[in-house]
């Protein structure tokens, strides 16, 4: 079963930025833990929190990039994914994650609010659009 899942790339979406560096590190660790769980379940996970680790804060502080620059790049990564997993602990309080969710829905990508739904999803079902439903 794991070998069959590895071809599916899941984008991990949740809160990253915070004015408190300790809280931001906490958000990164939450995302890393979910990405690890997704990998260990046989899927391929993309975790934008780790993709720009150490770059975001410095670029925002010195003014070379904004949060929107990173979000635009994340959209390009998300476009290449099969689905998006919304981190239960914090996606609802993240403007970026909410925008990523809207982008994924607009593109007809699978949306997962619960890890169990990701595991149970039948990928060959072309009619499923949003397995997560409104049960966020």
Secondary structure, DSSP 8 states (H G I E B T S, - for coil): -HHHHTT-EEEEE-----SSHHHHHHHHHHHHHHHHHHHHTT-EEEEHHHHTTTTHHHHHHHTS--HHHHHHHHHHHHHT-SEEEE-TTTGGG-HHHHHHHHHHHHTT-EEESSHHHHHH--TT-TT-S-TTTT--
